[in-house]
Amino acid sequence: MINACANTRSEGTWISEDIKQAYTRLHASGSAHSIEAWHGEQLVGGLYGVAIGQVFFGESMFHYQTDASKVAFVTMVQWLKTWGYQLIDCQVHTDHLVSLGAENISRQRFLSLLDFHYQAPVHELAWHTT
């Protein structure tokens, strides 16, 4: 997943080997997660990020087929709602994310929400569903 995100950037990528190694360790520890969209046997889109408490911090999205990352994002949002997550940090405001329901909030509001939700317990089945 992380390689796909790095390889689909025509303008280059910030996803260095150090970042890949760090996210691989975060994944092994149960903190980093990916949501993938497949068409048959082919990975066509997805996203990855880190989950802490009831907050998901999105890191990167990619697609090889039109709207595949949207399918992955919408699926992730449905699961996060089921598991009681309260906040998704999209990091960067884009028209793409706005089209999926994202909205800008002030830094003060974000920090307030983060302070409240990052230590909150999550559903016992979070990230154990395929």
Backbone as XML, in Angstrom:
<?xml version="1.0"?>
<chain id="A" units="angstrom">
  <residue number="1" name="MET">
    <atom name="N" x="0.824" y="-1.191" z="0.000"/>
    <atom name="CA" x="0.000" y="0.000" z="0.000"/>
    <atom name="C" x="0.868" y="1.255" z="0.000"/>
  </residue>
  <residue number="2" name="ILE">
    <atom name="N" x="1.821" y="1.316" z="0.901"/>
    <atom name="CA" x="2.655" y="2.519" z="0.993"/>
    <atom name="C" x="3.479" y="2.704" z="-0.281"/>
  </residue>
  <residue number="3" name="ASN">
    <atom name="N" x="3.930" y="1.613" z="-0.874"/>
    <atom name="CA" x="4.665" y="1.724" z="-2.138"/>
    <atom name="C" x="3.759" y="2.240" z="-3.244"/>
  </residue>
  <residue number="4" name="ALA">
    <atom name="N" x="2.510" y="1.791" z="-3.266"/>
    <atom name="CA" x="1.567" y="2.271" z="-4.276"/>
    <atom name="C" x="1.344" y="3.771" z="-4.110"/>
  </residue>
  <residue number="5" name="CYS">
    <atom name="N" x="1.195" y="4.233" z="-2.875"/>
    <atom name="CA" x="1.034" y="5.670" z="-2.642"/>
    <atom name="C" x="2.259" y="6.445" z="-3.116"/>
  </residue>
  <residue number="6" name="ALA">
    <atom name="N" x="3.428" y="5.914" z="-2.841"/>
    <atom name="CA" x="4.664" y="6.598" z="-3.245"/>
    <atom name="C" x="4.842" y="6.601" z="-4.754"/>
  </residue>
  <residue number="7" name="ASN">
    <atom name="N" x="4.470" y="5.519" z="-5.404"/>
    <atom name="CA" x="4.725" y="5.367" z="-6.839"/>
    <atom name="C" x="3.727" y="6.075" z="-7.737"/>
  </residue>
  <residue number="8" name="THR">
    <atom name="N" x="2.596" y="6.535" z="-7.211"/>
    <atom name="CA" x="1.597" y="7.186" z="-8.058"/>
    <atom name="C" x="1.738" y="8.705" z="-8.086"/>
  </residue>
  <residue number="9" name="ARG">
    <atom name="N" x="2.729" y="9.244" z="-7.446"/>
    <atom name="CA" x="2.936" y="10.697" z="-7.396"/>
    <atom name="C" x="3.811" y="11.147" z="-8.556"/>
  </residue>
  <residue number="10" name="SER">
    <atom name="N" x="3.233" y="11.861" z="-9.492"/>
    <atom name="CA" x="4.005" y="12.330" z="-10.642"/>
    <atom name="C" x="4.981" y="13.443" z="-10.262"/>
  </residue>
  <residue number="11" name="GLU">
    <atom name="N" x="4.663" y="14.182" z="-9.194"/>
    <atom name="CA" x="5.511" y="15.288" z="-8.785"/>
    <atom name="C" x="6.562" y="14.878" z="-7.765"/>
  </residue>
  <residue number="12" name="GLY">
    <atom name="N" x="6.712" y="13.597" z="-7.541"/>
    <atom name="CA" x="7.641" y="13.111" z="-6.530"/>
    <atom name="C" x="6.881" y="12.764" z="-5.262"/>
  </residue>
  <residue number="13" name="THR">
    <atom name="N" x="7.590" y="12.281" z="-4.285"/>
    <atom name="CA" x="6.929" y="11.845" z="-3.065"/>
    <atom name="C" x="7.759" y="12.174" z="-1.840"/>
  </residue>
  <residue number="14" name="TRP">
    <atom name="N" x="7.084" y="12.386" z="-0.747"/>
    <atom name="CA" x="7.719" y="12.561" z="0.546"/>
    <atom name="C" x="7.884" y="11.202" z="1.232"/>
  </residue>
  <residue number="15" name="ILE">
    <atom name="N" x="7.361" y="10.147" z="0.618"/>
    <atom name="CA" x="7.373" y="8.814" z="1.222"/>
    <atom name="C" x="8.736" y="8.172" z="0.965"/>
  </residue>
  <residue number="16" name="SER">
    <atom name="N" x="9.659" y="8.509" z="1.828"/>
    <atom name="CA" x="11.038" y="8.018" z="1.715"/>
    <atom name="C" x="11.138" y="6.602" z="2.281"/>
  </residue>
  <residue number="17" name="GLU">
    <atom name="N" x="12.305" y="6.013" z="2.141"/>
    <atom name="CA" x="12.543" y="4.687" z="2.722"/>
    <atom name="C" x="12.386" y="4.729" z="4.245"/>
  </residue>
  <residue number="18" name="ASP">
    <atom name="N" x="12.807" y="5.826" z="4.878"/>
    <atom name="CA" x="12.636" y="5.962" z="6.328"/>
    <atom name="C" x="11.153" y="5.971" z="6.706"/>
  </residue>
  <residue number="19" name="ILE">
    <atom name="N" x="10.346" y="6.693" z="5.933"/>
    <atom name="CA" x="8.901" y="6.734" z="6.187"/>
    <atom name="C" x="8.310" y="5.343" z="6.001"/>
  </residue>
  <residue number="20" name="LYS">
    <atom name="N" x="8.697" y="4.663" z="4.944"/>
    <atom name="CA" x="8.192" y="3.303" z="4.701"/>
    <atom name="C" x="8.525" y="2.385" z="5.871"/>
  </residue>
  <residue number="21" name="GLN">
    <atom name="N" x="9.760" y="2.460" z="6.352"/>
    <atom name="CA" x="10.165" y="1.621" z="7.478"/>
    <atom name="C" x="9.396" y="1.979" z="8.746"/>
  </residue>
  <residue number="22" name="ALA">
    <atom name="N" x="9.197" y="3.264" z="8.979"/>
    <atom name="CA" x="8.463" y="3.695" z="10.172"/>
    <atom name="C" x="7.017" y="3.197" z="10.127"/>
  </residue>
  <residue number="23" name="TYR">
    <atom name="N" x="6.377" y="3.338" z="8.980"/>
    <atom name="CA" x="4.987" y="2.876" z="8.873"/>
    <atom name="C" x="4.887" y="1.358" z="8.920"/>
  </residue>
  <residue number="24" name="THR">
    <atom name="N" x="5.887" y="0.668" z="8.439"/>
    <atom name="CA" x="5.906" y="-0.788" z="8.550"/>
    <atom name="C" x="5.967" y="-1.188" z="10.022"/>
  </residue>
  <residue number="25" name="ARG">
    <atom name="N" x="6.775" y="-0.494" z="10.807"/>
    <atom name="CA" x="6.840" y="-0.770" z="12.254"/>
    <atom name="C" x="5.532" y="-0.392" z="12.939"/>
  </residue>
  <residue number="26" name="LEU">
    <atom name="N" x="4.943" y="0.737" z="12.551"/>
    <atom name="CA" x="3.652" y="1.135" z="13.133"/>
    <atom name="C" x="2.567" y="0.111" z="12.804"/>
  </residue>
  <residue number="27" name="HIS">
    <atom name="N" x="2.599" y="-0.410" z="11.585"/>
    <atom name="CA" x="1.633" y="-1.440" z="11.205"/>
    <atom name="C" x="1.835" y="-2.702" z="12.043"/>
  </residue>
  <residue number="28" name="ALA">
    <atom name="N" x="3.063" y="-3.111" z="12.209"/>
    <atom name="CA" x="3.362" y="-4.311" z="12.997"/>
    <atom name="C" x="2.921" y="-4.140" z="14.452"/>
  </residue>
  <residue number="29" name="SER">
    <atom name="N" x="2.951" y="-2.904" z="14.957"/>
    <atom name="CA" x="2.536" y="-2.642" z="16.338"/>
    <atom name="C" x="1.023" y="-2.492" z="16.476"/>
  </residue>
  <residue number="30" name="GLY">
    <atom name="N" x="0.303" y="-2.475" z="15.334"/>
    <atom name="CA" x="-1.149" y="-2.346" z="15.372"/>
    <atom name="C" x="-1.662" y="-0.924" z="15.309"/>
  </residue>
  <residue number="31" name="SER">
    <atom name="N" x="-0.790" y="0.036" z="15.022"/>
    <atom name="CA" x="-1.207" y="1.441" z="14.971"/>
    <atom name="C" x="-1.499" y="1.949" z="13.560"/>
  </residue>
  <residue number="32" name="ALA">
    <atom name="N" x="-0.740" y="1.491" z="12.571"/>
    <atom name="CA" x="-0.948" y="1.932" z="11.186"/>
    <atom name="C" x="-1.829" y="0.911" z="10.475"/>
  </residue>
  <residue number="33" name="HIS">
    <atom name="N" x="-2.711" y="1.437" z="9.634"/>
    <atom name="CA" x="-3.680" y="0.589" z="8.935"/>
    <atom name="C" x="-3.847" y="1.059" z="7.499"/>
  </residue>
  <residue number="34" name="SER">
    <atom name="N" x="-4.203" y="0.120" z="6.640"/>
    <atom name="CA" x="-4.516" y="0.482" z="5.258"/>
    <atom name="C" x="-5.912" y="-0.018" z="4.912"/>
  </residue>
  <residue number="35" name="ILE">
    <atom name="N" x="-6.526" y="0.693" z="4.001"/>
    <atom name="CA" x="-7.824" y="0.327" z="3.463"/>
    <atom name="C" x="-7.616" y="0.247" z="1.966"/>
  </residue>
  <residue number="36" name="GLU">
    <atom name="N" x="-7.917" y="-0.906" z="1.394"/>
    <atom name="CA" x="-7.567" y="-1.154" z="-0.003"/>
    <atom name="C" x="-8.803" y="-1.400" z="-0.848"/>
  </residue>
  <residue number="37" name="ALA">
    <atom name="N" x="-8.749" y="-0.949" z="-2.078"/>
    <atom name="CA" x="-9.797" y="-1.232" z="-3.068"/>
    <atom name="C" x="-9.198" y="-2.159" z="-4.121"/>
  </residue>
  <residue number="38" name="TRP">
    <atom name="N" x="-9.853" y="-3.278" z="-4.336"/>
    <atom name="CA" x="-9.373" y="-4.285" z="-5.281"/>
    <atom name="C" x="-10.400" y="-4.488" z="-6.379"/>
  </residue>
  <residue number="39" name="HIS">
    <atom name="N" x="-9.921" y="-4.720" z="-7.563"/>
    <atom name="CA" x="-10.762" y="-5.132" z="-8.691"/>
    <atom name="C" x="-10.227" y="-6.484" z="-9.117"/>
  </residue>
  <residue number="40" name="GLY">
    <atom name="N" x="-10.939" y="-7.536" z="-8.698"/>
    <atom name="CA" x="-10.418" y="-8.878" z="-8.915"/>
    <atom name="C" x="-9.144" y="-9.063" z="-8.135"/>
  </residue>
  <residue number="41" name="GLU">
    <atom name="N" x="-8.076" y="-9.418" z="-8.809"/>
    <atom name="CA" x="-6.783" y="-9.649" z="-8.165"/>
    <atom name="C" x="-5.875" y="-8.418" z="-8.194"/>
  </residue>
  <residue number="42" name="GLN">
    <atom name="N" x="-6.396" y="-7.282" z="-8.664"/>
    <atom name="CA" x="-5.569" y="-6.093" z="-8.832"/>
    <atom name="C" x="-5.915" y="-5.012" z="-7.808"/>
  </residue>
  <residue number="43" name="LEU">
    <atom name="N" x="-4.896" y="-4.532" z="-7.094"/>
    <atom name="CA" x="-5.047" y="-3.399" z="-6.192"/>
    <atom name="C" x="-5.252" y="-2.148" z="-7.052"/>
  </residue>
  <residue number="44" name="VAL">
    <atom name="N" x="-6.384" y="-1.445" z="-6.859"/>
    <atom name="CA" x="-6.697" y="-0.306" z="-7.718"/>
    <atom name="C" x="-6.750" y="1.026" z="-6.966"/>
  </residue>
  <residue number="45" name="GLY">
    <atom name="N" x="-6.689" y="0.982" z="-5.635"/>
    <atom name="CA" x="-6.710" y="2.213" z="-4.873"/>
    <atom name="C" x="-6.700" y="1.930" z="-3.387"/>
  </residue>
  <residue number="46" name="GLY">
    <atom name="N" x="-6.534" y="2.997" z="-2.620"/>
    <atom name="CA" x="-6.578" y="2.836" z="-1.178"/>
    <atom name="C" x="-5.962" y="4.003" z="-0.444"/>
  </residue>
  <residue number="47" name="LEU">
    <atom name="N" x="-5.826" y="3.819" z="0.849"/>
    <atom name="CA" x="-5.247" y="4.833" z="1.712"/>
    <atom name="C" x="-4.651" y="4.158" z="2.936"/>
  </residue>
  <residue number="48" name="TYR">
    <atom name="N" x="-3.809" y="4.900" z="3.631"/>
    <atom name="CA" x="-3.268" y="4.394" z="4.883"/>
    <atom name="C" x="-3.100" y="5.542" z="5.866"/>
  </residue>
  <residue number="49" name="GLY">
    <atom name="N" x="-2.968" y="5.173" z="7.127"/>
    <atom name="CA" x="-2.785" y="6.157" z="8.172"/>
    <atom name="C" x="-2.611" y="5.482" z="9.515"/>
  </residue>
  <residue number="50" name="VAL">
    <atom name="N" x="-2.722" y="6.271" z="10.574"/>
    <atom name="CA" x="-2.504" y="5.799" z="11.936"/>
    <atom name="C" x="-3.764" y="6.031" z="12.757"/>
  </residue>
  <residue number="51" name="ALA">
    <atom name="N" x="-4.121" y="5.035" z="13.553"/>
    <atom name="CA" x="-5.260" y="5.131" z="14.463"/>
    <atom name="C" x="-4.755" y="5.237" z="15.891"/>
  </residue>
  <residue number="52" name="ILE">
    <atom name="N" x="-5.215" y="6.267" z="16.586"/>
    <atom name="CA" x="-4.887" y="6.457" z="17.996"/>
    <atom name="C" x="-6.183" y="6.829" z="18.703"/>
  </residue>
  <residue number="53" name="GLY">
    <atom name="N" x="-6.577" y="6.004" z="19.663"/>
    <atom name="CA" x="-7.849" y="6.238" z="20.329"/>
    <atom name="C" x="-8.965" y="6.231" z="19.305"/>
  </residue>
  <residue number="54" name="GLN">
    <atom name="N" x="-9.841" y="7.223" z="19.365"/>
    <atom name="CA" x="-10.954" y="7.344" z="18.426"/>
    <atom name="C" x="-10.655" y="8.331" z="17.309"/>
  </residue>
  <residue number="55" name="VAL">
    <atom name="N" x="-9.370" y="8.420" z="16.931"/>
    <atom name="CA" x="-8.933" y="9.334" z="15.874"/>
    <atom name="C" x="-8.149" y="8.539" z="14.832"/>
  </residue>
  <residue number="56" name="PHE">
    <atom name="N" x="-8.472" y="8.796" z="13.555"/>
    <atom name="CA" x="-7.685" y="8.225" z="12.461"/>
    <atom name="C" x="-6.984" y="9.366" z="11.752"/>
  </residue>
  <residue number="57" name="PHE">
    <atom name="N" x="-5.663" y="9.246" z="11.647"/>
    <atom name="CA" x="-4.838" y="10.252" z="10.983"/>
    <atom name="C" x="-4.483" y="9.735" z="9.594"/>
  </residue>
  <residue number="58" name="GLY">
    <atom name="N" x="-5.162" y="10.233" z="8.582"/>
    <atom name="CA" x="-4.891" y="9.808" z="7.219"/>
    <atom name="C" x="-3.548" y="10.331" z="6.755"/>
  </residue>
  <residue number="59" name="GLU">
    <atom name="N" x="-2.786" y="9.478" z="6.088"/>
    <atom name="CA" x="-1.462" y="9.877" z="5.615"/>
    <atom name="C" x="-1.422" y="10.057" z="4.105"/>
  </residue>
  <residue number="60" name="SER">
    <atom name="N" x="-1.926" y="9.085" z="3.367"/>
    <atom name="CA" x="-1.824" y="9.172" z="1.917"/>
    <atom name="C" x="-2.902" y="8.321" z="1.260"/>
  </residue>
  <residue number="61" name="MET">
    <atom name="N" x="-3.337" y="8.767" z="0.082"/>
    <atom name="CA" x="-4.314" y="8.044" z="-0.734"/>
    <atom name="C" x="-3.732" y="7.888" z="-2.134"/>
  </residue>
  <residue number="62" name="PHE">
    <atom name="N" x="-4.211" y="6.876" z="-2.858"/>
    <atom name="CA" x="-3.800" y="6.714" z="-4.249"/>
    <atom name="C" x="-4.903" y="5.992" z="-5.009"/>
  </residue>
  <residue number="63" name="HIS">
    <atom name="N" x="-4.821" y="6.082" z="-6.327"/>
    <atom name="CA" x="-5.721" y="5.277" z="-7.164"/>
    <atom name="C" x="-5.032" y="4.968" z="-8.490"/>
  </residue>
  <residue number="64" name="TYR">
    <atom name="N" x="-5.308" y="3.781" z="-8.980"/>
    <atom name="CA" x="-4.913" y="3.391" z="-10.328"/>
    <atom name="C" x="-6.131" y="3.430" z="-11.242"/>
  </residue>
  <residue number="65" name="GLN">
    <atom name="N" x="-7.317" y="3.276" z="-10.651"/>
    <atom name="CA" x="-8.570" y="3.383" z="-11.398"/>
    <atom name="C" x="-9.371" y="4.528" z="-10.798"/>
  </residue>
  <residue number="66" name="THR">
    <atom name="N" x="-10.051" y="5.270" z="-11.650"/>
    <atom name="CA" x="-10.835" y="6.420" z="-11.226"/>
    <atom name="C" x="-11.772" y="6.040" z="-10.085"/>
  </residue>
  <residue number="67" name="ASP">
    <atom name="N" x="-11.777" y="6.857" z="-9.045"/>
    <atom name="CA" x="-12.655" y="6.748" z="-7.877"/>
    <atom name="C" x="-12.334" y="5.595" z="-6.937"/>
  </residue>
  <residue number="68" name="ALA">
    <atom name="N" x="-11.297" y="4.834" z="-7.196"/>
    <atom name="CA" x="-10.964" y="3.708" z="-6.311"/>
    <atom name="C" x="-10.593" y="4.187" z="-4.911"/>
  </residue>
  <residue number="69" name="SER">
    <atom name="N" x="-9.883" y="5.311" z="-4.802"/>
    <atom name="CA" x="-9.542" y="5.818" z="-3.470"/>
    <atom name="C" x="-10.795" y="6.301" z="-2.749"/>
  </residue>
  <residue number="70" name="LYS">
    <atom name="N" x="-11.767" y="6.817" z="-3.498"/>
    <atom name="CA" x="-13.029" y="7.238" z="-2.884"/>
    <atom name="C" x="-13.769" y="6.040" z="-2.298"/>
  </residue>
  <residue number="71" name="VAL">
    <atom name="N" x="-13.764" y="4.934" z="-3.016"/>
    <atom name="CA" x="-14.409" y="3.719" z="-2.514"/>
    <atom name="C" x="-13.734" y="3.289" z="-1.212"/>
  </residue>
  <residue number="72" name="ALA">
    <atom name="N" x="-12.423" y="3.294" z="-1.179"/>
    <atom name="CA" x="-11.691" y="2.909" z="0.028"/>
    <atom name="C" x="-12.001" y="3.869" z="1.173"/>
  </residue>
  <residue number="73" name="PHE">
    <atom name="N" x="-12.015" y="5.168" z="0.891"/>
    <atom name="CA" x="-12.268" y="6.163" z="1.926"/>
    <atom name="C" x="-13.671" y="6.017" z="2.498"/>
  </residue>
  <residue number="74" name="VAL">
    <atom name="N" x="-14.673" y="5.896" z="1.635"/>
    <atom name="CA" x="-16.059" y="5.755" z="2.098"/>
    <atom name="C" x="-16.220" y="4.476" z="2.918"/>
  </residue>
  <residue number="75" name="THR">
    <atom name="N" x="-15.600" y="3.397" z="2.475"/>
    <atom name="CA" x="-15.648" y="2.140" z="3.233"/>
    <atom name="C" x="-15.007" y="2.318" z="4.601"/>
  </residue>
  <residue number="76" name="MET">
    <atom name="N" x="-13.860" y="2.991" z="4.633"/>
    <atom name="CA" x="-13.196" y="3.232" z="5.911"/>
    <atom name="C" x="-14.075" y="4.059" z="6.835"/>
  </residue>
  <residue number="77" name="VAL">
    <atom name="N" x="-14.689" y="5.105" z="6.313"/>
    <atom name="CA" x="-15.549" y="5.953" z="7.138"/>
    <atom name="C" x="-16.689" y="5.126" z="7.737"/>
  </residue>
  <residue number="78" name="GLN">
    <atom name="N" x="-17.278" y="4.250" z="6.957"/>
    <atom name="CA" x="-18.353" y="3.400" z="7.477"/>
    <atom name="C" x="-17.855" y="2.533" z="8.627"/>
  </residue>
  <residue number="79" name="TRP">
    <atom name="N" x="-16.683" y="1.919" z="8.470"/>
    <atom name="CA" x="-16.128" y="1.103" z="9.546"/>
    <atom name="C" x="-15.784" y="1.955" z="10.762"/>
  </residue>
  <residue number="80" name="LEU">
    <atom name="N" x="-15.175" y="3.109" z="10.547"/>
    <atom name="CA" x="-14.815" y="3.969" z="11.673"/>
    <atom name="C" x="-16.050" y="4.376" z="12.465"/>
  </residue>
  <residue number="81" name="LYS">
    <atom name="N" x="-17.139" y="4.687" z="11.786"/>
    <atom name="CA" x="-18.393" y="5.012" z="12.478"/>
    <atom name="C" x="-18.871" y="3.822" z="13.303"/>
  </residue>
  <residue number="82" name="THR">
    <atom name="N" x="-18.830" y="2.634" z="12.714"/>
    <atom name="CA" x="-19.252" y="1.421" z="13.415"/>
    <atom name="C" x="-18.421" y="1.208" z="14.677"/>
  </residue>
  <residue number="83" name="TRP">
    <atom name="N" x="-17.134" y="1.504" z="14.602"/>
    <atom name="CA" x="-16.226" y="1.281" z="15.717"/>
    <atom name="C" x="-16.178" y="2.445" z="16.702"/>
  </residue>
  <residue number="84" name="GLY">
    <atom name="N" x="-16.942" y="3.493" z="16.481"/>
    <atom name="CA" x="-17.010" y="4.601" z="17.424"/>
    <atom name="C" x="-15.962" y="5.681" z="17.266"/>
  </residue>
  <residue number="85" name="TYR">
    <atom name="N" x="-15.283" y="5.709" z="16.140"/>
    <atom name="CA" x="-14.306" y="6.778" z="15.910"/>
    <atom name="C" x="-15.018" y="8.118" z="15.789"/>
  </residue>
  <residue number="86" name="GLN">
    <atom name="N" x="-14.354" y="9.166" z="16.241"/>
    <atom name="CA" x="-14.966" y="10.489" z="16.299"/>
    <atom name="C" x="-14.319" y="11.520" z="15.378"/>
  </residue>
  <residue number="87" name="LEU">
    <atom name="N" x="-13.109" y="11.240" z="14.898"/>
    <atom name="CA" x="-12.383" y="12.259" z="14.147"/>
    <atom name="C" x="-11.470" y="11.600" z="13.124"/>
  </residue>
  <residue number="88" name="ILE">
    <atom name="N" x="-11.460" y="12.156" z="11.923"/>
    <atom name="CA" x="-10.503" y="11.760" z="10.895"/>
    <atom name="C" x="-9.700" y="13.007" z="10.544"/>
  </residue>
  <residue number="89" name="ASP">
    <atom name="N" x="-8.394" y="12.919" z="10.711"/>
    <atom name="CA" x="-7.505" y="14.014" z="10.340"/>
    <atom name="C" x="-7.055" y="13.779" z="8.908"/>
  </residue>
  <residue number="90" name="CYS">
    <atom name="N" x="-7.558" y="14.611" z="8.001"/>
    <atom name="CA" x="-7.202" y="14.486" z="6.580"/>
    <atom name="C" x="-5.936" y="15.259" z="6.244"/>
  </residue>
  <residue number="91" name="GLN">
    <atom name="N" x="-5.452" y="16.057" z="7.136"/>
    <atom name="CA" x="-4.227" y="16.835" z="7.038"/>
    <atom name="C" x="-4.290" y="17.985" z="6.042"/>
  </residue>
  <residue number="92" name="VAL">
    <atom name="N" x="-4.712" y="17.725" z="4.818"/>
    <atom name="CA" x="-4.686" y="18.750" z="3.781"/>
    <atom name="C" x="-6.092" y="18.935" z="3.216"/>
  </residue>
  <residue number="93" name="HIS">
    <atom name="N" x="-6.522" y="20.181" z="3.120"/>
    <atom name="CA" x="-7.824" y="20.492" z="2.540"/>
    <atom name="C" x="-7.743" y="20.368" z="1.020"/>
  </residue>
  <residue number="94" name="THR">
    <atom name="N" x="-8.543" y="19.478" z="0.441"/>
    <atom name="CA" x="-8.593" y="19.337" z="-1.018"/>
    <atom name="C" x="-10.045" y="19.247" z="-1.458"/>
  </residue>
  <residue number="95" name="ASP">
    <atom name="N" x="-10.307" y="19.624" z="-2.686"/>
    <atom name="CA" x="-11.658" y="19.486" z="-3.236"/>
    <atom name="C" x="-12.098" y="18.028" z="-3.211"/>
  </residue>
  <residue number="96" name="HIS">
    <atom name="N" x="-11.167" y="17.118" z="-3.441"/>
    <atom name="CA" x="-11.451" y="15.686" z="-3.421"/>
    <atom name="C" x="-12.020" y="15.274" z="-2.062"/>
  </residue>
  <residue number="97" name="LEU">
    <atom name="N" x="-11.360" y="15.696" z="-0.971"/>
    <atom name="CA" x="-11.836" y="15.331" z="0.364"/>
    <atom name="C" x="-13.127" y="16.050" z="0.718"/>
  </residue>
  <residue number="98" name="VAL">
    <atom name="N" x="-13.273" y="17.290" z="0.289"/>
    <atom name="CA" x="-14.530" y="18.011" z="0.522"/>
    <atom name="C" x="-15.689" y="17.289" z="-0.161"/>
  </residue>
  <residue number="99" name="SER">
    <atom name="N" x="-15.439" y="16.753" z="-1.361"/>
    <atom name="CA" x="-16.493" y="16.019" z="-2.077"/>
    <atom name="C" x="-16.927" y="14.770" z="-1.316"/>
  </residue>
  <residue number="100" name="LEU">
    <atom name="N" x="-16.076" y="14.317" z="-0.394"/>
    <atom name="CA" x="-16.388" y="13.140" z="0.416"/>
    <atom name="C" x="-16.916" y="13.514" z="1.804"/>
  </residue>
  <residue number="101" name="GLY">
    <atom name="N" x="-17.100" y="14.820" z="2.051"/>
    <atom name="CA" x="-17.685" y="15.257" z="3.314"/>
    <atom name="C" x="-16.732" y="15.892" z="4.300"/>
  </residue>
  <residue number="102" name="ALA">
    <atom name="N" x="-15.457" y="16.016" z="3.953"/>
    <atom name="CA" x="-14.496" y="16.641" z="4.866"/>
    <atom name="C" x="-14.793" y="18.127" z="5.006"/>
  </residue>
  <residue number="103" name="GLU">
    <atom name="N" x="-14.446" y="18.661" z="6.152"/>
    <atom name="CA" x="-14.601" y="20.095" z="6.368"/>
    <atom name="C" x="-13.433" y="20.624" z="7.172"/>
  </residue>
  <residue number="104" name="ASN">
    <atom name="N" x="-13.091" y="21.865" z="6.927"/>
    <atom name="CA" x="-12.038" y="22.524" z="7.686"/>
    <atom name="C" x="-12.551" y="22.875" z="9.066"/>
  </residue>
  <residue number="105" name="ILE">
    <atom name="N" x="-11.706" y="22.701" z="10.065"/>
    <atom name="CA" x="-12.010" y="23.201" z="11.399"/>
    <atom name="C" x="-10.794" y="23.971" z="11.874"/>
  </residue>
  <residue number="106" name="SER">
    <atom name="N" x="-11.008" y="24.850" z="12.825"/>
    <atom name="CA" x="-9.887" y="25.648" z="13.325"/>
    <atom name="C" x="-8.896" y="24.762" z="14.070"/>
  </residue>
  <residue number="107" name="ARG">
    <atom name="N" x="-7.696" y="25.248" z="14.168"/>
    <atom name="CA" x="-6.668" y="24.511" z="14.912"/>
    <atom name="C" x="-7.113" y="24.325" z="16.358"/>
  </residue>
  <residue number="108" name="GLN">
    <atom name="N" x="-7.683" y="25.358" z="16.946"/>
    <atom name="CA" x="-8.141" y="25.279" z="18.335"/>
    <atom name="C" x="-9.202" y="24.186" z="18.494"/>
  </residue>
  <residue number="109" name="ARG">
    <atom name="N" x="-10.150" y="24.130" z="17.568"/>
    <atom name="CA" x="-11.201" y="23.099" z="17.623"/>
    <atom name="C" x="-10.585" y="21.712" z="17.429"/>
  </residue>
  <residue number="110" name="PHE">
    <atom name="N" x="-9.660" y="21.585" z="16.474"/>
    <atom name="CA" x="-9.002" y="20.310" z="16.234"/>
    <atom name="C" x="-8.283" y="19.830" z="17.491"/>
  </residue>
  <residue number="111" name="LEU">
    <atom name="N" x="-7.509" y="20.699" z="18.120"/>
    <atom name="CA" x="-6.773" y="20.307" z="19.323"/>
    <atom name="C" x="-7.710" y="19.923" z="20.458"/>
  </residue>
  <residue number="112" name="SER">
    <atom name="N" x="-8.823" y="20.621" z="20.563"/>
    <atom name="CA" x="-9.820" y="20.286" z="21.580"/>
    <atom name="C" x="-10.405" y="18.891" z="21.329"/>
  </residue>
  <residue number="113" name="LEU">
    <atom name="N" x="-10.780" y="18.619" z="20.075"/>
    <atom name="CA" x="-11.311" y="17.299" z="19.728"/>
    <atom name="C" x="-10.249" y="16.216" z="19.918"/>
  </residue>
  <residue number="114" name="LEU">
    <atom name="N" x="-9.049" y="16.514" z="19.504"/>
    <atom name="CA" x="-7.949" y="15.556" z="19.638"/>
    <atom name="C" x="-7.706" y="15.232" z="21.110"/>
  </residue>
  <residue number="115" name="ASP">
    <atom name="N" x="-7.662" y="16.248" z="21.947"/>
    <atom name="CA" x="-7.418" y="16.052" z="23.366"/>
    <atom name="C" x="-8.487" y="15.156" z="23.991"/>
  </residue>
  <residue number="116" name="PHE">
    <atom name="N" x="-9.697" y="15.283" z="23.522"/>
    <atom name="CA" x="-10.811" y="14.506" z="24.070"/>
    <atom name="C" x="-10.838" y="13.073" z="23.544"/>
  </residue>
  <residue number="117" name="HIS">
    <atom name="N" x="-10.501" y="12.870" z="22.258"/>
    <atom name="CA" x="-10.730" y="11.570" z="21.626"/>
    <atom name="C" x="-9.502" y="10.678" z="21.470"/>
  </residue>
  <residue number="118" name="TYR">
    <atom name="N" x="-8.298" y="11.209" z="21.598"/>
    <atom name="CA" x="-7.139" y="10.361" z="21.294"/>
    <atom name="C" x="-6.888" y="9.284" z="22.350"/>
  </residue>
  <residue number="119" name="GLN">
    <atom name="N" x="-7.421" y="9.463" z="23.550"/>
    <atom name="CA" x="-7.255" y="8.447" z="24.587"/>
    <atom name="C" x="-8.508" y="7.601" z="24.785"/>
  </residue>
  <residue number="120" name="ALA">
    <atom name="N" x="-9.553" y="7.913" z="24.042"/>
    <atom name="CA" x="-10.825" y="7.206" z="24.216"/>
    <atom name="C" x="-10.712" y="5.769" z="23.704"/>
  </residue>
  <residue number="121" name="PRO">
    <atom name="N" x="-11.391" y="4.857" z="24.382"/>
    <atom name="CA" x="-11.339" y="3.455" z="23.946"/>
    <atom name="C" x="-12.073" y="3.256" z="22.624"/>
  </residue>
  <residue number="122" name="VAL">
    <atom name="N" x="-11.641" y="2.257" z="21.869"/>
    <atom name="CA" x="-12.300" y="1.916" z="20.606"/>
    <atom name="C" x="-12.988" y="0.563" z="20.748"/>
  </residue>
  <residue number="123" name="HIS">
    <atom name="N" x="-13.841" y="0.314" z="19.814"/>
    <atom name="CA" x="-14.576" y="-0.958" z="19.772"/>
    <atom name="C" x="-13.603" y="-2.122" z="19.729"/>
  </residue>
  <residue number="124" name="GLU">
    <atom name="N" x="-13.915" y="-3.192" z="20.410"/>
    <atom name="CA" x="-13.003" y="-4.339" z="20.487"/>
    <atom name="C" x="-12.730" y="-4.987" z="19.123"/>
  </residue>
  <residue number="125" name="LEU">
    <atom name="N" x="-13.627" y="-4.800" z="18.163"/>
    <atom name="CA" x="-13.422" y="-5.387" z="16.841"/>
    <atom name="C" x="-12.744" y="-4.448" z="15.848"/>
  </residue>
  <residue number="126" name="ALA">
    <atom name="N" x="-12.398" y="-3.241" z="16.310"/>
    <atom name="CA" x="-11.769" y="-2.264" z="15.404"/>
    <atom name="C" x="-10.520" y="-2.856" z="14.774"/>
  </residue>
  <residue number="127" name="TRP">
    <atom name="N" x="-10.443" y="-2.752" z="13.471"/>
    <atom name="CA" x="-9.319" y="-3.185" z="12.662"/>
    <atom name="C" x="-9.144" y="-4.706" z="12.617"/>
  </residue>
  <residue number="128" name="HIS">
    <atom name="N" x="-10.163" y="-5.443" z="13.060"/>
    <atom name="CA" x="-10.115" y="-6.912" z="12.972"/>
    <atom name="C" x="-11.145" y="-7.444" z="11.997"/>
  </residue>
  <residue number="129" name="THR">
    <atom name="N" x="-11.696" y="-6.579" z="11.159"/>
    <atom name="CA" x="-12.704" y="-6.964" z="10.186"/>
    <atom name="C" x="-12.078" y="-6.963" z="8.803"/>
  </residue>
  <residue number="130" name="THR">
    <atom name="N" x="-12.394" y="-7.967" z="8.006"/>
    <atom name="CA" x="-11.864" y="-8.001" z="6.653"/>
    <atom name="C" x="-12.962" y="-7.761" z="5.652"/>
  </residue>
</chain>
